[in-house]
Amino acid sequence: MMEEKNYQPENYENLKSFVKHVIAEQPDQEPLRIIEQLAEITMNELKDRPCQFSATASTKQMTLTVSHSGRAIDEHMVRVMGDHTDHIDYRPDGDDGWLLTIRRDIPPLFVTRR
């Protein structure tokens, strides 16, 4: 059974430091490092607009969810981010809101014979 843990930001934690902190708690961190870069791109796109974020993680995947209001993130940037992870979803959420979901799967360990 896959144990999933939910994460909420600590006081005054920005998106990038939040993602870094969540990744640091995972046993297999290396495949998740791309989410740190995608969080930085997201922050640059939002240009200091307020946003809310959370994450869930298990031994099989990590999902980052970011909601914000105002102008949408550039479609091209969303496609570029999608090219570097396993799943991305970006859609309107309410009257003036947007919801971005980024999921990174953690590949199972492969044993190779020599």
Buried (B, 14 or more C-beta within 10 A) or exposed (E): EEEEEEBEBEEEBBBBBBBBBBBEEBEBBEBBEBBBBBBEBBBEBBEEEEBBBBBBBBEEBBBBBBBBBEEEBEEEBBEEBBEBBBEBEBEEEEEEBBBBBBBBBBEEEEEEEE
